[in-house]
Amino acid sequence: MKKIEFIEKIEGEAKLHFSFQNNKIDFVQIEFFNTRNIENILKNKSPLDALVINPRVCGICNHAHLIATVKALEDTIDDIEISQKAKILREVTLNLEIIQNHFKWFYLTILPLMGLKQDVLKAMKPSQLVAKAIATLAGQYPHNSYAIVGGVVCDPTFIEIVKLRNYINDILKFFEQNMVQADAIEMLNCTNSQKLFAQNGDLPYILSKLVDSDMLTVGKSYDRFIVFGENSYFKRGKSIKTRVSKTIDEKFIREFETPNSLAKSVQYKDSYYEVGPLSRAMLNKTPLIKDMHRRYGDAMISRIVARVCEIPQLLNHTLYLVNHIDLTQPSYIKPCIDIQKHSGMGVGSVEAARGSLVHKVEISSGVIKDYHIITPTQWNLSNGSRDNLAIAQKAMVGLKDAKLAELVFKSFDVCSVCTTH
């Protein structure tokens, strides 16, 4: 028996082509069917044009695409110098974008799939605070281009830093009053994840629904994780179950065409790897998530908890970064060469809301010769074969109905717009 599900309420649209045998899903083909062809649009353009074009790949993770772009361009220059101040400002805005996405995903996507109404007000309150915080540094949001080769164009004042701190504290207060009514840092450092189930708040309520529905082990995949974006908080590397290796290289990433879909599939050394908050938590060895993983493996519940609990992690770390900005440092240091007359190859990797985002660029005499964008959804929602399932396919095969498979599918926080760019 075959069944096609049109998937909405994600960033973009997708189709899931299910094949059933003995009343269970035995294969899923994932179809993405819209593309704007941005990689080809970039060819023969000035490298600096990419700073304006690439943030428009997506309306949710535009900062991630901007920072990945600028890092890729800077990687083509041997002796580029970036001030610590500029690095912190870039990281702060990217962290805030990740935080905003997680709130929207939880209240607008996960709640309805658990039989509850979308809570638009709870999604928008922290999102508005995040937008104001980002605008304090980056101006227009979304689709800004405040990060440039050599640094950033903003030069915040002490008053703007005070505003930024207040916004971050207000978002953290919202989290602790609504999502988990407990001290966020104490909860993250807990080595007994069952204590989370006993708390009050929107996340514990969803967890209780998963318990009541006997879905604690639903959605397991290969237990293989990878993280390419590294900064002052996220650690780069890969993990198979709990065995961590910090040595990875973007040259081993392989993209390939997928039949019946406009999205390319992605492997690392010929294997499929999961990216995203659960992968980041496994590499960071976050106590709460490590205990969730010990109990439930890479099941859907671990992905949900990892994504929600990344919010207070990043809020507290972002507050730490803001408190360590040296306003006397330059925001921009002019590069030693003119990139618009330059030739070279570069890679920029960052952690976006949904996982690792990789940009690769080749410049020839000041013109983009080739550009490749490898998005988080490509990693998680690649199309494998029946003999070699990809991450999300593996998580859905064996389930009894398409609606449950849709919940598992959306636990990866799908973005078809980024995926087909």
Secondary structure, 3 states (H helix, E strand, C coil): CEEEEEECCCECCEEEEEEEECCEEEEEEEECCCCCCHHHHHCCCCHHHHHHHHHHHCCCCHHHHHHHHHHHHHHCCCCCCCCHHHHHHHHHHHHHHHHHHHHHHHHHHHHHHCCCCCCHHHHHHHHHHHHHHHHHHHCCCCCCCCEECCEECCCCCHHHHHHHHHHHHHHHHHHHHHCCCCCHHHHHCCCCCHHHHCCCCHHHHHHHHHHHCCCCCCCCCCCEEEECCCCCCCCCEEEECCEEECCCCHHHEEEECCCCCCCCEEEECCECCECCHHHHHHHHCCHHHHHHHHHHCCCHHHHHHHHHHHHHHHHHHHHHHHHCCCCCCCCECCCCCCHHHCCEEEEEEEEECCEEEEEEEEEECCEEEEEEEECHHHHHCCCCCCCCCCHHHHHHCCCCCHHHHHHHHHCCCCEHHHHHC
